[in-house]
Amino acid sequence: MDFSANHVGFVIASYALTFLCLAGLIIATLGRDRKLRAQVERLDTQRRKPR
């Protein structure tokens, strides 16, 4: 990559924005997974309780 090009700021900003978006998606996915696992555990516990 040529850092002396006129558009280097745009390229760096584009990479930074892409990285932030991907990091946000990963964090959201992991958070949703954690929430759903807890919900499954709760439902499984309720299902196993004798009535």
C-alpha positions in Angstrom: 0.0 0.0 0.0 1.4 3.4 -1.0 1.1 5.7 2.0 2.0 8.7 0.0 -1.2 8.5 -2.2 -3.8 11.3 -1.9 -6.5 8.9 -0.9 -4.7 7.1 1.9 -6.9 8.7 4.5 -10.0 7.3 2.9 -8.5 3.8 2.7 -7.5 3.9 6.4 -10.9 5.2 7.4 -12.6 2.5 5.3 -10.6 -0.2 7.0 -11.2 1.2 10.4 -15.0 1.4 9.8 -15.0 -2.1 8.5 -13.1 -3.4 11.5 -15.5 -1.6 13.9 -18.6 -3.0 12.1 -17.2 -6.5 12.2 -16.3 -6.2 15.9 -19.8 -4.9 16.6 -21.3 -7.9 14.8 -19.1 -10.3 16.6 -20.0 -8.8 20.0 -23.7 -8.7 19.2 -23.6 -12.4 18.1 -21.7 -13.5 21.2 -24.1 -11.5 23.4 -27.1 -13.1 21.7 -25.6 -16.6 22.0 -25.0 -16.0 25.7 -28.6 -14.8 26.2 -30.1 -17.7 24.3 -28.0 -20.3 26.1 -29.2 -18.9 29.4 -32.8 -19.0 28.2 -32.4 -22.7 27.1 -30.9 -23.6 30.5 -33.8 -21.9 32.2 -36.4 -23.7 30.1 -34.6 -27.0 30.5 -34.6 -26.6 34.3 -38.3 -25.8 34.3 -39.0 -28.8 32.1 -37.1 -31.2 34.4 -38.9 -30.0 37.6 -41.4 -32.6 38.9 -44.9 -31.2 38.9 
